[in-house]
Every structure is written in structure tokens, then in C-alpha cells.
Amino acid sequence: MNLIAKRRIFYAISLIIIIPGLVSLFTHGLLLGIDFKGGQTLQVSGQVPQSQVQPFTNALKLRDVTVISSGSDTLIRYNDPASPSQQQANHQQLTSVLATMGHKELSFNTVGPSVSADITRNALISVALAAAAIVLYISFAFRNIPPPMNSWNFGVAAIIAMLHDVLLLVGVFSILGVLFKVEVDSLFVTAVLTVIGFSVHDTIVVFDRIRENLRKERGDFEEIVNTSILETMARSLNTSLTVILTLLALYLFGGESIKLFVLALLIGIASGTYSSIFNASPILVTWYRMRQNREAKAANTKPAKT
């Protein structure tokens, strides 16, 4: 089975699934939760339907109210634009109303604008540092790679495959935010970083087999890469399927508060498995062919010796 020969099809599939999310991301962005834009989280005992809470939150002029089931308890998230003193009064009124319904306050947290700005900045820095560290690590680990490629080629190919997974995940959540008002919070950043690690781990397994086969075999680079993918595919699929089944069980039977986190992991790990097999290594072959074409053109344009 020659997967490398079909690499343009795999590239097209990646574009088809990424472009809608990118369009949504550039036109609508992400629906940010209180971790990124500030707000309040109130946890109360028992199950509270949003229909019961909405009239009181409307009267208090609270914004972006969401009610989430968390096991046997309920999380009420909202943004209160009032002054700090009025925010405290609104919180007391809301908890008093809920207490009359039999729902006791368990915890209350406020995230201010400065804290949310720090979280946003730290999230972006974390993703950037992770990407840079991955390039440096792969460049070092594959420093003795035999010709025709070098360690830099492997590092950049891994980053491109990783970006595929990040863009797909962020794009999907942008679409979910538009269609179903799904917010992203600090757990989403944790999911993104986890997906980055899983994706690169899967990619390195394939790359390591390519390195071994380059040392043992002499032949066409495309054939060696294709052989390496086929030799590691069963391992990659079995590992990913085990993780996906576990996450699926958590999504179906776990608590409501972790469902979006688990959903992000499901999407990211499925994407990471695809990109590690069908994108990362084919990118190496595409890069190699482009370099061959440039060298051939350069050779043809050299002036003849007199």
C-alpha cells in the first residue's frame, strides 16, 4: 500500500476539515469563558435549571449567564458589570434567592480583568514555548539523521503536523461557540497542550522508524518513508484507539464539568493520529521532492564548460 503516493489527497482532506474552522475563527473568534474575560462562578448544591435562575439574573443585570451541572451540584457562571460593592450585593441577593429554593452556596470565585489578561497571555506563551521546545528537541534528537534529510527538516515537519491539530481543535471550538455557545476556559488550554504532546509523540515514533530505515536501507526516500509509516501504523492506531475509547467513556459517563475538556481531547487526539500518519511524514517527502526539483533546475541552468 503506497500511502505516500496519495499524499496530495491527505493534504486536501486536512484543508477541507480545517478551513471551515479557520473561517469561523477569523470571523467570530472563540467564545471566551470567565477565565479569559473575567466574571464570577457560583457553585450551589443540587440541580438548578437555568429557567429558574434566569429571571433573577436578568433582574440583577448579570451578563453571559450559563448554568452547568457538576455531579450533584450546579455551577452558575456570569459576568457582573457593576461596581465591586454592587457585585457583592448582587451575589448576596442571588445566593439568598437560591437558598429559599433549597440550594446552598458551596463556593464562589471571581476572576478580575487583570487576572484574565494574565491567563490569556500565559496561555499563548505556553503554546509558543511548547512549540519552540519541540523543534529544538527534535533537531537535537535527529542530529545524526542520514542523508538526504537533516534534523531541521524533521523538526519543521513535526511542527506543521502539530499546527494542523491545534488549528483544527481551535476551529472546531470556534464553530461550537457560534452554534451552541460553547465557551473555552483554562481547561481548554490544558487540552491544547496535551494534544500537542500526544501529536508530537506519535509523530516521533514514525520519524524514528524512518531514521532507522535510512541507516539500514539504500533506496528511494519515498519508498523508505512509506515503509516506515506502514511498520508503525498498527502501533499508532492501537495506542490512539485505546486513549479514544477511554475518553469516550469519560465523555459519556463523566461529570458535566469535564465534558468540554474531554471533547477537546477526543478531537485533538483523533486529529493527531491522522496528522502523524498522513501529514507529518508525507511533508518530509514533499520537501525532499521540492529540493530535488530545485537542484535539477540549478544543474540545468549552469553554463556549459568551454
C-alpha positions, 0 to 999 in steps of 0.5 A: 500500500503506497500511502505516500503516493496519495499524499496530495489527497491527505493534504486536501482532506486536512484543508477541507476539515480545517478551513471551515474552522479557520473561517469561523475563527477569523470571523467570530473568534472563540467564545471566551469563558470567565477565565479569559474575560473575567466574571464570577462562578457560583457553585450551589448544591443540587440541580438548578435549571437555568429557567429558574435562575434566569429571571433573577439574573436578568433582574440583577443585570448579570451578563453571559449567564450559563448554568452547568451541572457538576455531579450533584451540584450546579455551577452558575457562571456570569459576568457582573458589570457593576461596581465591586460593592454592587457585585457583592450585593448582587451575589448576596441577593442571588445566593439568598434567592437560591437558598429559599429554593433549597440550594446552598452556596458551596463556593464562589470565585471571581476572576478580575480583568487583570487576572484574565489578561494574565491567563490569556497571555500565559496561555499563548506563551505556553503554546509558543514555548511548547512549540519552540521546545519541540523543534529544538528537541527534535533537531537535537534528537535527529542530529545524526539523521542520514542523508538526504534529510537533516534534523531541521527538516524533521523538526519543521515537519513535526511542527506543521503536523502539530499546527494542523491539530491545534488549528483544527481543535481551535476551529472546531471550538470556534464553530461550537461557540457560534452554534451552541455557545460553547465557551473555552476556559483554562481547561481548554488550554490544558487540552491544547497542550496535551494534544500537542504532546500526544501529536508530537509523540506519535509523530516521533515514533514514525520519524524514528522508524524512518531514521532507522530505515535510512541507516539500514536501507539504500533506496528511494526516500519515498519508498523508505518513508512509506515503509516506515509509516506502514511498520508503525501504523498498527502501533499508532492506531492501537495506542490512539484507539485505546486513549479514544475509547477511554475518553469516550467513556469519560465523555459519556459517563463523566461529570458535566464539568469535564465534558468540554475538556474531554471533547477537546481531547477526543478531537485533538487526539483523533486529529493527531493520529491522522496528522502523524500518519498522513501529514507529518511524514508525507511533508518530509517527502514533499520537501525532499521532492521540492529540493530535488526539483530545485537542484535539477533546475540549478544543474540545468541552468549552469553554463556549459564548460568551454 
